[in-house]
């Protein structure tokens, strides 16, 4: 799995951080998503997928093949 984020689409809702804090964080100044783990381990795949699916800005893309 490989994750990418589009910071221009991020609205700073923070749902991704609440769901997967080992994968995502937010910038202090504006709350925009920061990707901590581009290729998370198998134990984080489900939460990464969920974070992408609930992102209000559709800023997170999950590619199942690294």
N, C-alpha and C positions, 0 to 999 in steps of 0.2 A: 504494500500500500504506500502511495505517495500523496501527500497533502500539499495543496497550494492555497494561498490566500490572495485576494485582490483587495488591498487596503483602500483603494478608491471606492469600492462598493460597500465597505464596512460602515455601519451606522453607530457602532459603539455600544450596542445593546448588552454585550457581555455574556450572552447565553452560552457561547462556546467555552468561555473560561469556567463558568459554573459547572458545565457538564464534563469538561476534559481539561482540568488545570495543568496536567502534565504535558499537554499538547499545545495549548493556547494560553496567551497572556494578553494584557492590554497596555498600551502606552499610557503613562501617567498623565501626560498633558491633554489628551483628547479621547482616550478610551478606544482608539483604533486597535484592531487585532494585531497581535504579534504571534508568529508561528515559532513555537519552541522545538517541535519535533516533526521534521518533514517526513520521516519514515518511521512512524511509531511501531512498537512491537505488537505482536498479535493480541496481547491483553488490552490494548487501547483501541483496537479497530472498531468495535461496536460503538464506543462513546464518540469516536471521531466521526463516524458515519452519522450518528444522531445529531452531533453539533452542526454538521454540514446541512442536514435536512431541516433543522429549525432556525437556521441563520436568516434573520429577516431581510438582510441585504444580499443574500445569495453570494456571499463573499468567499465561501470556503468550497473548494473542489477536492473531491476524493477520487483518486485514480487507483483502482484495485491492483494494477500492475505497477511495480516500482520503476 
